[in-house]
C-alpha cells in the first residue's frame, strides 16, 4: 500500500471525516498537525500548490486534495487503485 500523509488541525471536522474513511479502509497514514507545528503549514502549502485549508491529503507523494476529493475517489471506485502499491 502506498504511503498516505494527511495535514490536519486539531478541531477540523473534515480532517476527522477523512481519517475516519481511511481507518474504515484499514489504511495507515502519517498525520501532520499544522496547528501544533506552524512551520509545517508552509510545507503543506508548497506541496499542495498553495492549498491553505485542511485536510490536505497525499497518497504515494501525489496530492489528491482534501476530504471532498478523498470521498469522491472512494465513491468513484478509484481510491483502492490509487492506494495499491
PyMOL Python script that loads the backbone (N, CA, C, O; Angstrom):
from pymol import cmd

cmd.read_pdbstr("""\
ATOM      1  N   UNK A   1       0.850  -1.183   0.000  1.00  0.00           N
ATOM      2  CA  UNK A   1       0.000   0.000   0.000  1.00  0.00           C
ATOM      3  C   UNK A   1       0.891   1.239   0.000  1.00  0.00           C
ATOM      4  O   UNK A   1       1.919   1.277   0.676  1.00  0.00           O
ATOM      5  N   UNK A   2       0.494   2.231  -0.750  1.00  0.00           N
ATOM      6  CA  UNK A   2       1.265   3.464  -0.829  1.00  0.00           C
ATOM      7  C   UNK A   2       1.170   4.256   0.475  1.00  0.00           C
ATOM      8  O   UNK A   2       0.204   4.138   1.228  1.00  0.00           O
ATOM      9  N   UNK A   3       2.195   5.058   0.713  1.00  0.00           N
ATOM     10  CA  UNK A   3       2.212   5.897   1.905  1.00  0.00           C
ATOM     11  C   UNK A   3       1.153   6.988   1.778  1.00  0.00           C
ATOM     12  O   UNK A   3       1.009   7.611   0.726  1.00  0.00           O
ATOM     13  N   UNK A   4       0.423   7.206   2.853  1.00  0.00           N
ATOM     14  CA  UNK A   4      -0.597   8.253   2.911  1.00  0.00           C
ATOM     15  C   UNK A   4      -0.173   9.264   3.969  1.00  0.00           C
ATOM     16  O   UNK A   4       0.176   8.899   5.091  1.00  0.00           O
ATOM     17  N   UNK A   5      -0.209  10.534   3.594  1.00  0.00           N
ATOM     18  CA  UNK A   5       0.089  11.631   4.523  1.00  0.00           C
ATOM     19  C   UNK A   5      -1.108  12.567   4.535  1.00  0.00           C
ATOM     20  O   UNK A   5      -1.696  12.854   3.492  1.00  0.00           O
ATOM     21  N   UNK A   6      -1.460  13.034   5.712  1.00  0.00           N
ATOM     22  CA  UNK A   6      -2.601  13.942   5.839  1.00  0.00           C
ATOM     23  C   UNK A   6      -2.222  15.088   6.778  1.00  0.00           C
ATOM     24  O   UNK A   6      -1.857  14.873   7.933  1.00  0.00           O
ATOM     25  N   UNK A   7      -2.318  16.292   6.256  1.00  0.00           N
ATOM     26  CA  UNK A   7      -2.080  17.504   7.052  1.00  0.00           C
ATOM     27  C   UNK A   7      -3.411  17.890   7.679  1.00  0.00           C
ATOM     28  O   UNK A   7      -4.427  17.973   6.989  1.00  0.00           O
ATOM     29  N   UNK A   8      -3.408  18.123   8.983  1.00  0.00           N
ATOM     30  CA  UNK A   8      -4.639  18.364   9.726  1.00  0.00           C
ATOM     31  C   UNK A   8      -4.457  19.504  10.730  1.00  0.00           C
ATOM     32  O   UNK A   8      -3.365  20.044  10.913  1.00  0.00           O
ATOM     33  N   UNK A   9      -5.571  19.841  11.367  1.00  0.00           N
ATOM     34  CA  UNK A   9      -5.548  20.634  12.593  1.00  0.00           C
ATOM     35  C   UNK A   9      -6.418  19.905  13.608  1.00  0.00           C
ATOM     36  O   UNK A   9      -7.191  19.014  13.254  1.00  0.00           O
ATOM     37  N   UNK A  10      -6.288  20.285  14.845  1.00  0.00           N
ATOM     38  CA  UNK A  10      -6.900  19.562  15.951  1.00  0.00           C
ATOM     39  C   UNK A  10      -8.433  19.517  15.909  1.00  0.00           C
ATOM     40  O   UNK A  10      -9.016  18.466  16.173  1.00  0.00           O
ATOM     41  N   UNK A  11      -9.083  20.611  15.591  1.00  0.00           N
ATOM     42  CA  UNK A  11     -10.548  20.668  15.694  1.00  0.00           C
ATOM     43  C   UNK A  11     -11.211  20.810  14.331  1.00  0.00           C
ATOM     44  O   UNK A  11     -12.137  21.605  14.172  1.00  0.00           O
ATOM     45  N   UNK A  12     -10.750  20.057  13.359  1.00  0.00           N
ATOM     46  CA  UNK A  12     -11.249  20.135  11.990  1.00  0.00           C
ATOM     47  C   UNK A  12     -12.165  18.941  11.710  1.00  0.00           C
ATOM     48  O   UNK A  12     -11.716  17.795  11.697  1.00  0.00           O
ATOM     49  N   UNK A  13     -13.439  19.215  11.490  1.00  0.00           N
ATOM     50  CA  UNK A  13     -14.395  18.149  11.196  1.00  0.00           C
ATOM     51  C   UNK A  13     -14.094  17.414   9.898  1.00  0.00           C
ATOM     52  O   UNK A  13     -14.301  16.204   9.809  1.00  0.00           O
ATOM     53  N   UNK A  14     -13.608  18.132   8.892  1.00  0.00           N
ATOM     54  CA  UNK A  14     -13.265  17.490   7.622  1.00  0.00           C
ATOM     55  C   UNK A  14     -12.063  16.560   7.800  1.00  0.00           C
ATOM     56  O   UNK A  14     -11.986  15.508   7.166  1.00  0.00           O
ATOM     57  N   UNK A  15     -11.139  16.953   8.656  1.00  0.00           N
ATOM     58  CA  UNK A  15      -9.981  16.104   8.957  1.00  0.00           C
ATOM     59  C   UNK A  15     -10.447  14.808   9.621  1.00  0.00           C
ATOM     60  O   UNK A  15      -9.981  13.721   9.279  1.00  0.00           O
ATOM     61  N   UNK A  16     -11.360  14.935  10.562  1.00  0.00           N
ATOM     62  CA  UNK A  16     -11.909  13.766  11.256  1.00  0.00           C
ATOM     63  C   UNK A  16     -12.598  12.844  10.255  1.00  0.00           C
ATOM     64  O   UNK A  16     -12.419  11.628  10.311  1.00  0.00           O
ATOM     65  N   UNK A  17     -13.379  13.407   9.348  1.00  0.00           N
ATOM     66  CA  UNK A  17     -14.096  12.600   8.351  1.00  0.00           C
ATOM     67  C   UNK A  17     -13.121  11.879   7.425  1.00  0.00           C
ATOM     68  O   UNK A  17     -13.326  10.707   7.108  1.00  0.00           O
ATOM     69  N   UNK A  18     -12.068  12.560   6.989  1.00  0.00           N
ATOM     70  CA  UNK A  18     -11.081  11.936   6.111  1.00  0.00           C
ATOM     71  C   UNK A  18     -10.369  10.799   6.834  1.00  0.00           C
ATOM     72  O   UNK A  18     -10.183   9.721   6.269  1.00  0.00           O
ATOM     73  N   UNK A  19      -9.972  11.037   8.077  1.00  0.00           N
ATOM     74  CA  UNK A  19      -9.295   9.998   8.850  1.00  0.00           C
ATOM     75  C   UNK A  19     -10.234   8.826   9.130  1.00  0.00           C
ATOM     76  O   UNK A  19      -9.792   7.678   9.175  1.00  0.00           O
ATOM     77  N   UNK A  20     -11.515   9.103   9.317  1.00  0.00           N
ATOM     78  CA  UNK A  20     -12.499   8.046   9.549  1.00  0.00           C
ATOM     79  C   UNK A  20     -12.582   7.120   8.335  1.00  0.00           C
ATOM     80  O   UNK A  20     -12.609   5.898   8.483  1.00  0.00           O
ATOM     81  N   UNK A  21     -12.623   7.710   7.125  1.00  0.00           N
ATOM     82  CA  UNK A  21     -12.686   6.896   5.913  1.00  0.00           C
ATOM     83  C   UNK A  21     -11.423   6.046   5.770  1.00  0.00           C
ATOM     84  O   UNK A  21     -11.506   4.860   5.447  1.00  0.00           O
ATOM     85  N   UNK A  22     -10.273   6.638   6.005  1.00  0.00           N
ATOM     86  CA  UNK A  22      -9.032   5.877   5.910  1.00  0.00           C
ATOM     87  C   UNK A  22      -9.003   4.739   6.927  1.00  0.00           C
ATOM     88  O   UNK A  22      -8.573   3.632   6.605  1.00  0.00           O
ATOM     89  N   UNK A  23      -9.458   5.006   8.152  1.00  0.00           N
ATOM     90  CA  UNK A  23      -9.497   3.965   9.182  1.00  0.00           C
ATOM     91  C   UNK A  23     -10.466   2.855   8.794  1.00  0.00           C
ATOM     92  O   UNK A  23     -10.177   1.676   9.001  1.00  0.00           O
ATOM     93  N   UNK A  24     -11.607   3.224   8.236  1.00  0.00           N
ATOM     94  CA  UNK A  24     -12.608   2.240   7.804  1.00  0.00           C
ATOM     95  C   UNK A  24     -12.019   1.305   6.747  1.00  0.00           C
ATOM     96  O   UNK A  24     -12.370   0.126   6.681  1.00  0.00           O
ATOM     97  N   UNK A  25     -11.127   1.842   5.928  1.00  0.00           N
ATOM     98  CA  UNK A  25     -10.487   1.050   4.886  1.00  0.00           C
ATOM     99  C   UNK A  25      -9.193   0.392   5.373  1.00  0.00           C
ATOM    100  O   UNK A  25      -8.478  -0.232   4.588  1.00  0.00           O
ATOM    101  N   UNK A  26      -8.894   0.533   6.668  1.00  0.00           N
ATOM    102  CA  UNK A  26      -7.689  -0.038   7.280  1.00  0.00           C
ATOM    103  C   UNK A  26      -6.421   0.492   6.615  1.00  0.00           C
ATOM    104  O   UNK A  26      -5.469  -0.253   6.384  1.00  0.00           O
ATOM    105  N   UNK A  27      -6.424   1.777   6.315  1.00  0.00           N
ATOM    106  CA  UNK A  27      -5.276   2.443   5.698  1.00  0.00           C
ATOM    107  C   UNK A  27      -4.523   3.194   6.790  1.00  0.00           C
ATOM    108  O   UNK A  27      -5.092   4.045   7.474  1.00  0.00           O
ATOM    109  N   UNK A  28      -3.256   2.879   6.946  1.00  0.00           N
ATOM    110  CA  UNK A  28      -2.449   3.635   7.900  1.00  0.00           C
ATOM    111  C   UNK A  28      -1.975   4.914   7.217  1.00  0.00           C
ATOM    112  O   UNK A  28      -1.834   4.967   5.995  1.00  0.00           O
ATOM    113  N   UNK A  29      -1.735   5.935   8.023  1.00  0.00           N
ATOM    114  CA  UNK A  29      -1.342   7.227   7.469  1.00  0.00           C
ATOM    115  C   UNK A  29      -0.474   7.968   8.469  1.00  0.00           C
ATOM    116  O   UNK A  29      -0.502   7.713   9.673  1.00  0.00           O
ATOM    117  N   UNK A  30       0.305   8.905   7.915  1.00  0.00           N
ATOM    118  CA  UNK A  30       1.092   9.813   8.743  1.00  0.00           C
ATOM    119  C   UNK A  30       0.309  11.106   8.853  1.00  0.00           C
ATOM    120  O   UNK A  30      -0.098  11.677   7.841  1.00  0.00           O
ATOM    121  N   UNK A  31       0.097  11.568  10.068  1.00  0.00           N
ATOM    122  CA  UNK A  31      -0.656  12.802  10.304  1.00  0.00           C
ATOM    123  C   UNK A  31       0.295  13.913  10.725  1.00  0.00           C
ATOM    124  O   UNK A  31       1.107  13.749  11.636  1.00  0.00           O
ATOM    125  N   UNK A  32       0.179  15.042  10.044  1.00  0.00           N
ATOM    126  CA  UNK A  32       0.983  16.216  10.369  1.00  0.00           C
ATOM    127  C   UNK A  32       0.022  17.307  10.827  1.00  0.00           C
ATOM    128  O   UNK A  32      -0.753  17.828  10.024  1.00  0.00           O
ATOM    129  N   UNK A  33       0.065  17.654  12.100  1.00  0.00           N
ATOM    130  CA  UNK A  33      -0.830  18.665  12.666  1.00  0.00           C
ATOM    131  C   UNK A  33      -0.201  20.043  12.467  1.00  0.00           C
ATOM    132  O   UNK A  33       0.733  20.413  13.178  1.00  0.00           O
ATOM    133  N   UNK A  34      -0.714  20.794  11.503  1.00  0.00           N
ATOM    134  CA  UNK A  34      -0.142  22.110  11.198  1.00  0.00           C
ATOM    135  C   UNK A  34      -0.522  23.148  12.251  1.00  0.00           C
ATOM    136  O   UNK A  34       0.084  24.218  12.295  1.00  0.00           O
ATOM    137  N   UNK A  35      -1.493  22.865  13.085  1.00  0.00           N
ATOM    138  CA  UNK A  35      -1.826  23.751  14.188  1.00  0.00           C
ATOM    139  C   UNK A  35      -0.777  23.691  15.286  1.00  0.00           C
ATOM    140  O   UNK A  35      -0.473  24.696  15.928  1.00  0.00           O
ATOM    141  N   UNK A  36      -0.229  22.502  15.492  1.00  0.00           N
ATOM    142  CA  UNK A  36       0.787  22.298  16.523  1.00  0.00           C
ATOM    143  C   UNK A  36       2.204  22.524  15.981  1.00  0.00           C
ATOM    144  O   UNK A  36       3.146  22.725  16.746  1.00  0.00           O
ATOM    145  N   UNK A  37       2.336  22.488  14.662  1.00  0.00           N
ATOM    146  CA  UNK A  37       3.639  22.660  14.022  1.00  0.00           C
ATOM    147  C   UNK A  37       3.506  23.698  12.904  1.00  0.00           C
ATOM    148  O   UNK A  37       3.459  23.332  11.730  1.00  0.00           O
ATOM    149  N   UNK A  38       3.445  24.973  13.250  1.00  0.00           N
ATOM    150  CA  UNK A  38       3.185  26.023  12.260  1.00  0.00           C
ATOM    151  C   UNK A  38       4.127  26.022  11.058  1.00  0.00           C
ATOM    152  O   UNK A  38       3.714  26.397   9.961  1.00  0.00           O
ATOM    153  N   UNK A  39       5.367  25.616  11.237  1.00  0.00           N
ATOM    154  CA  UNK A  39       6.303  25.576  10.100  1.00  0.00           C
ATOM    155  C   UNK A  39       5.863  24.549   9.064  1.00  0.00           C
ATOM    156  O   UNK A  39       6.192  24.671   7.884  1.00  0.00           O
ATOM    157  N   UNK A  40       5.130  23.554   9.499  1.00  0.00           N
ATOM    158  CA  UNK A  40       4.643  22.519   8.578  1.00  0.00           C
ATOM    159  C   UNK A  40       3.534  23.057   7.661  1.00  0.00           C
ATOM    160  O   UNK A  40       3.299  22.496   6.591  1.00  0.00           O
ATOM    161  N   UNK A  41       2.851  24.137   8.069  1.00  0.00           N
ATOM    162  CA  UNK A  41       1.801  24.721   7.211  1.00  0.00           C
ATOM    163  C   UNK A  41       2.417  25.234   5.903  1.00  0.00           C
ATOM    164  O   UNK A  41       1.843  25.050   4.830  1.00  0.00           O
ATOM    165  N   UNK A  42       3.579  25.874   5.998  1.00  0.00           N
ATOM    166  CA  UNK A  42       4.257  26.357   4.788  1.00  0.00           C
ATOM    167  C   UNK A  42       4.645  25.179   3.897  1.00  0.00           C
ATOM    168  O   UNK A  42       4.510  25.245   2.675  1.00  0.00           O
ATOM    169  N   UNK A  43       5.122  24.111   4.511  1.00  0.00           N
ATOM    170  CA  UNK A  43       5.457  22.898   3.764  1.00  0.00           C
ATOM    171  C   UNK A  43       4.220  22.353   3.059  1.00  0.00           C
ATOM    172  O   UNK A  43       4.272  22.002   1.880  1.00  0.00           O
ATOM    173  N   UNK A  44       3.101  22.284   3.795  1.00  0.00           N
ATOM    174  CA  UNK A  44       1.851  21.792   3.237  1.00  0.00           C
ATOM    175  C   UNK A  44       1.427  22.640   2.043  1.00  0.00           C
ATOM    176  O   UNK A  44       1.073  22.107   0.992  1.00  0.00           O
ATOM    177  N   UNK A  45       1.465  23.951   2.206  1.00  0.00           N
ATOM    178  CA  UNK A  45       1.031  24.841   1.135  1.00  0.00           C
ATOM    179  C   UNK A  45       1.905  24.688  -0.105  1.00  0.00           C
ATOM    180  O   UNK A  45       1.403  24.726  -1.229  1.00  0.00           O
ATOM    181  N   UNK A  46       3.184  24.518   0.089  1.00  0.00           N
ATOM    182  CA  UNK A  46       4.087  24.326  -1.049  1.00  0.00           C
ATOM    183  C   UNK A  46       3.778  23.017  -1.767  1.00  0.00           C
ATOM    184  O   UNK A  46       3.734  22.971  -2.996  1.00  0.00           O
ATOM    185  N   UNK A  47       3.569  21.974  -1.006  1.00  0.00           N
ATOM    186  CA  UNK A  47       3.275  20.660  -1.610  1.00  0.00           C
ATOM    187  C   UNK A  47       1.899  20.628  -2.252  1.00  0.00           C
ATOM    188  O   UNK A  47       1.689  19.919  -3.236  1.00  0.00           O
ATOM    189  N   UNK A  48       0.953  21.395  -1.701  1.00  0.00           N
ATOM    190  CA  UNK A  48      -0.435  21.378  -2.178  1.00  0.00           C
ATOM    191  C   UNK A  48      -0.713  22.510  -3.164  1.00  0.00           C
ATOM    192  O   UNK A  48      -1.864  22.904  -3.351  1.00  0.00           O
ATOM    193  N   UNK A  49       0.336  23.028  -3.790  1.00  0.00           N
ATOM    194  CA  UNK A  49       0.166  24.101  -4.793  1.00  0.00           C
ATOM    195  C   UNK A  49      -0.632  25.278  -4.244  1.00  0.00           C
ATOM    196  O   UNK A  49      -1.520  25.803  -4.914  1.00  0.00           O
ATOM    197  N   UNK A  50      -0.309  25.683  -3.026  1.00  0.00           N
ATOM    198  CA  UNK A  50      -0.952  26.834  -2.408  1.00  0.00           C
ATOM    199  C   UNK A  50      -2.170  26.520  -1.567  1.00  0.00           C
ATOM    200  O   UNK A  50      -2.757  27.425  -0.974  1.00  0.00           O
ATOM    201  N   UNK A  51      -2.567  25.254  -1.499  1.00  0.00           N
ATOM    202  CA  UNK A  51      -3.727  24.871  -0.682  1.00  0.00           C
ATOM    203  C   UNK A  51      -3.516  25.242   0.774  1.00  0.00           C
ATOM    204  O   UNK A  51      -2.529  24.835   1.386  1.00  0.00           O
ATOM    205  N   UNK A  52      -4.443  26.015   1.330  1.00  0.00           N
ATOM    206  CA  UNK A  52      -4.307  26.513   2.699  1.00  0.00           C
ATOM    207  C   UNK A  52      -5.211  25.783   3.690  1.00  0.00           C
ATOM    208  O   UNK A  52      -4.928  25.756   4.888  1.00  0.00           O
ATOM    209  N   UNK A  53      -6.288  25.198   3.198  1.00  0.00           N
ATOM    210  CA  UNK A  53      -7.248  24.549   4.094  1.00  0.00           C
ATOM    211  C   UNK A  53      -6.781  23.134   4.438  1.00  0.00           C
ATOM    212  O   UNK A  53      -5.960  22.542   3.737  1.00  0.00           O
ATOM    213  N   UNK A  54      -7.313  22.624   5.509  1.00  0.00           N
ATOM    214  CA  UNK A  54      -7.032  21.244   5.905  1.00  0.00           C
ATOM    215  C   UNK A  54      -8.318  20.445   5.826  1.00  0.00           C
ATOM    216  O   UNK A  54      -9.401  21.007   5.986  1.00  0.00           O
ATOM    217  N   UNK A  55      -8.225  19.165   5.585  1.00  0.00           N
ATOM    218  CA  UNK A  55      -7.002  18.424   5.375  1.00  0.00           C
ATOM    219  C   UNK A  55      -6.450  18.600   3.963  1.00  0.00           C
ATOM    220  O   UNK A  55      -7.181  18.933   3.029  1.00  0.00           O
ATOM    221  N   UNK A  56      -5.170  18.375   3.831  1.00  0.00           N
ATOM    222  CA  UNK A  56      -4.521  18.203   2.535  1.00  0.00           C
ATOM    223  C   UNK A  56      -3.949  16.793   2.572  1.00  0.00           C
ATOM    224  O   UNK A  56      -3.208  16.432   3.486  1.00  0.00           O
ATOM    225  N   UNK A  57      -4.306  16.002   1.563  1.00  0.00           N
ATOM    226  CA  UNK A  57      -4.008  14.572   1.587  1.00  0.00           C
ATOM    227  C   UNK A  57      -3.101  14.213   0.412  1.00  0.00           C
ATOM    228  O   UNK A  57      -3.290  14.667  -0.717  1.00  0.00           O
ATOM    229  N   UNK A  58      -2.113  13.383   0.722  1.00  0.00           N
ATOM    230  CA  UNK A  58      -1.156  12.908  -0.279  1.00  0.00           C
ATOM    231  C   UNK A  58      -1.117  11.390  -0.230  1.00  0.00           C
ATOM    232  O   UNK A  58      -1.037  10.797   0.845  1.00  0.00           O
ATOM    233  N   UNK A  59      -1.174  10.768  -1.395  1.00  0.00           N
ATOM    234  CA  UNK A  59      -1.084   9.314  -1.494  1.00  0.00           C
ATOM    235  C   UNK A  59       0.089   8.996  -2.414  1.00  0.00           C
ATOM    236  O   UNK A  59       0.101   9.383  -3.583  1.00  0.00           O
ATOM    237  N   UNK A  60       1.062   8.296  -1.877  1.00  0.00           N
ATOM    238  CA  UNK A  60       2.252   7.995  -2.653  1.00  0.00           C
ATOM    239  C   UNK A  60       2.965   9.245  -3.130  1.00  0.00           C
ATOM    240  O   UNK A  60       3.557   9.258  -4.209  1.00  0.00           O
ATOM    241  N   UNK A  61       2.907  10.304  -2.317  1.00  0.00           N
ATOM    242  CA  UNK A  61       3.540  11.569  -2.662  1.00  0.00           C
ATOM    243  C   UNK A  61       2.732  12.435  -3.602  1.00  0.00           C
ATOM    244  O   UNK A  61       3.117  13.571  -3.881  1.00  0.00           O
ATOM    245  N   UNK A  62       1.620  11.921  -4.096  1.00  0.00           N
ATOM    246  CA  UNK A  62       0.758  12.663  -5.026  1.00  0.00           C
ATOM    247  C   UNK A  62      -0.350  13.387  -4.255  1.00  0.00           C
ATOM    248  O   UNK A  62      -1.048  12.778  -3.443  1.00  0.00           O
ATOM    249  N   UNK A  63      -0.505  14.672  -4.512  1.00  0.00           N
ATOM    250  CA  UNK A  63      -1.542  15.461  -3.854  1.00  0.00           C
ATOM    251  C   UNK A  63      -2.892  15.092  -4.450  1.00  0.00           C
ATOM    252  O   UNK A  63      -3.099  15.206  -5.658  1.00  0.00           O
ATOM    253  N   UNK A  64      -3.813  14.649  -3.592  1.00  0.00           N
ATOM    254  CA  UNK A  64      -5.148  14.321  -4.098  1.00  0.00           C
ATOM    255  C   UNK A  64      -6.191  15.359  -3.685  1.00  0.00           C
ATOM    256  O   UNK A  64      -7.318  15.317  -4.179  1.00  0.00           O
ATOM    257  N   UNK A  65      -5.845  16.279  -2.800  1.00  0.00           N
ATOM    258  CA  UNK A  65      -6.778  17.319  -2.378  1.00  0.00           C
ATOM    259  C   UNK A  65      -7.174  17.139  -0.936  1.00  0.00           C
ATOM    260  O   UNK A  65      -6.375  16.720  -0.098  1.00  0.00           O
ATOM    261  N   UNK A  66      -8.437  17.465  -0.656  1.00  0.00           N
ATOM    262  CA  UNK A  66      -8.936  17.422   0.704  1.00  0.00           C
ATOM    263  C   UNK A  66      -9.943  16.310   0.926  1.00  0.00           C
ATOM    264  O   UNK A  66      -9.952  15.310   0.209  1.00  0.00           O
ATOM    265  N   UNK A  67     -10.781  16.494   1.916  1.00  0.00           N
ATOM    266  CA  UNK A  67     -11.767  15.494   2.304  1.00  0.00           C
ATOM    267  C   UNK A  67     -12.750  15.199   1.168  1.00  0.00           C
ATOM    268  O   UNK A  67     -13.040  14.037   0.887  1.00  0.00           O
ATOM    269  N   UNK A  68     -13.260  16.241   0.519  1.00  0.00           N
ATOM    270  CA  UNK A  68     -14.230  16.036  -0.564  1.00  0.00           C
ATOM    271  C   UNK A  68     -13.631  15.194  -1.683  1.00  0.00           C
ATOM    272  O   UNK A  68     -14.289  14.298  -2.214  1.00  0.00           O
ATOM    273  N   UNK A  69     -12.393  15.481  -2.038  1.00  0.00           N
ATOM    274  CA  UNK A  69     -11.742  14.736  -3.108  1.00  0.00           C
ATOM    275  C   UNK A  69     -11.491  13.283  -2.706  1.00  0.00           C
ATOM    276  O   UNK A  69     -11.618  12.376  -3.529  1.00  0.00           O
ATOM    277  N   UNK A  70     -11.135  13.065  -1.434  1.00  0.00           N
ATOM    278  CA  UNK A  70     -10.932  11.707  -0.938  1.00  0.00           C
ATOM    279  C   UNK A  70     -12.224  10.900  -1.042  1.00  0.00           C
ATOM    280  O   UNK A  70     -12.215   9.763  -1.513  1.00  0.00           O
ATOM    281  N   UNK A  71     -13.336  11.493  -0.598  1.00  0.00           N
ATOM    282  CA  UNK A  71     -14.619  10.789  -0.664  1.00  0.00           C
ATOM    283  C   UNK A  71     -15.070  10.587  -2.105  1.00  0.00           C
ATOM    284  O   UNK A  71     -15.705   9.576  -2.405  1.00  0.00           O
ATOM    285  N   UNK A  72     -14.765  11.508  -2.998  1.00  0.00           N
ATOM    286  CA  UNK A  72     -15.113  11.338  -4.411  1.00  0.00           C
ATOM    287  C   UNK A  72     -14.328  10.179  -5.013  1.00  0.00           C
ATOM    288  O   UNK A  72     -14.877   9.394  -5.786  1.00  0.00           O
ATOM    289  N   UNK A  73     -13.052  10.066  -4.667  1.00  0.00           N
ATOM    290  CA  UNK A  73     -12.265   8.924  -5.131  1.00  0.00           C
ATOM    291  C   UNK A  73     -12.879   7.619  -4.644  1.00  0.00           C
ATOM    292  O   UNK A  73     -12.931   6.641  -5.390  1.00  0.00           O
ATOM    293  N   UNK A  74     -13.344   7.596  -3.401  1.00  0.00           N
ATOM    294  CA  UNK A  74     -13.981   6.394  -2.847  1.00  0.00           C
ATOM    295  C   UNK A  74     -15.283   6.088  -3.592  1.00  0.00           C
ATOM    296  O   UNK A  74     -15.520   4.945  -3.982  1.00  0.00           O
ATOM    297  N   UNK A  75     -16.129   7.107  -3.790  1.00  0.00           N
ATOM    298  CA  UNK A  75     -17.414   6.900  -4.488  1.00  0.00           C
ATOM    299  C   UNK A  75     -17.220   6.396  -5.911  1.00  0.00           C
ATOM    300  O   UNK A  75     -17.993   5.569  -6.397  1.00  0.00           O
ATOM    301  N   UNK A  76     -16.195   6.893  -6.567  1.00  0.00           N
ATOM    302  CA  UNK A  76     -15.968   6.517  -7.966  1.00  0.00           C
ATOM    303  C   UNK A  76     -15.237   5.192  -8.108  1.00  0.00           C
ATOM    304  O   UNK A  76     -15.065   4.695  -9.221  1.00  0.00           O
ATOM    305  N   UNK A  77     -14.804   4.614  -6.987  1.00  0.00           N
ATOM    306  CA  UNK A  77     -14.105   3.333  -7.028  1.00  0.00           C
ATOM    307  C   UNK A  77     -12.625   3.448  -7.379  1.00  0.00           C
ATOM    308  O   UNK A  77     -11.974   2.433  -7.625  1.00  0.00           O
ATOM    309  N   UNK A  78     -12.088   4.648  -7.405  1.00  0.00           N
ATOM    310  CA  UNK A  78     -10.689   4.840  -7.787  1.00  0.00           C
ATOM    311  C   UNK A  78      -9.726   4.865  -6.605  1.00  0.00           C
ATOM    312  O   UNK A  78      -8.514   4.777  -6.799  1.00  0.00           O
ATOM    313  N   UNK A  79     -10.247   4.985  -5.382  1.00  0.00           N
ATOM    314  CA  UNK A  79      -9.365   5.098  -4.223  1.00  0.00           C
ATOM    315  C   UNK A  79      -8.540   3.834  -4.000  1.00  0.00           C
ATOM    316  O   UNK A  79      -7.343   3.917  -3.724  1.00  0.00           O
ATOM    317  N   UNK A  80      -9.162   2.678  -4.117  1.00  0.00           N
ATOM    318  CA  UNK A  80      -8.420   1.427  -3.897  1.00  0.00           C
ATOM    319  C   UNK A  80      -7.262   1.295  -4.878  1.00  0.00           C
ATOM    320  O   UNK A  80      -6.168   0.887  -4.487  1.00  0.00           O
ATOM    321  N   UNK A  81      -7.484   1.634  -6.143  1.00  0.00           N
ATOM    322  CA  UNK A  81      -6.416   1.564  -7.138  1.00  0.00           C
ATOM    323  C   UNK A  81      -5.303   2.521  -6.806  1.00  0.00           C
ATOM    324  O   UNK A  81      -4.127   2.189  -6.951  1.00  0.00           O
ATOM    325  N   UNK A  82      -5.670   3.721  -6.356  1.00  0.00           N
ATOM    326  CA  UNK A  82      -4.677   4.729  -6.006  1.00  0.00           C
ATOM    327  C   UNK A  82      -3.837   4.302  -4.810  1.00  0.00           C
ATOM    328  O   UNK A  82      -2.646   4.605  -4.739  1.00  0.00           O
ATOM    329  N   UNK A  83      -4.455   3.604  -3.879  1.00  0.00           N
ATOM    330  CA  UNK A  83      -3.756   3.147  -2.678  1.00  0.00           C
ATOM    331  C   UNK A  83      -2.875   1.931  -2.929  1.00  0.00           C
ATOM    332  O   UNK A  83      -1.912   1.697  -2.199  1.00  0.00           O
ATOM    333  N   UNK A  84      -3.203   1.157  -3.959  1.00  0.00           N
ATOM    334  CA  UNK A  84      -2.467  -0.083  -4.227  1.00  0.00           C
ATOM    335  C   UNK A  84      -0.998   0.210  -4.525  1.00  0.00           C
ATOM    336  O   UNK A  84      -0.655   1.182  -5.199  1.00  0.00           O
ATOM    337  N   UNK A  85      -0.158  -0.655  -4.006  1.00  0.00           N
ATOM    338  CA  UNK A  85       1.294  -0.473  -4.209  1.00  0.00           C
ATOM    339  C   UNK A  85       1.699  -0.778  -5.635  1.00  0.00           C
ATOM    340  O   UNK A  85       2.877  -0.677  -5.978  1.00  0.00           O
TER     341      UNK A  85
END
""", "prot")
cmd.dss("prot")
cmd.show_as("cartoon", "prot")
cmd.util.cbc("prot")
cmd.orient("prot")
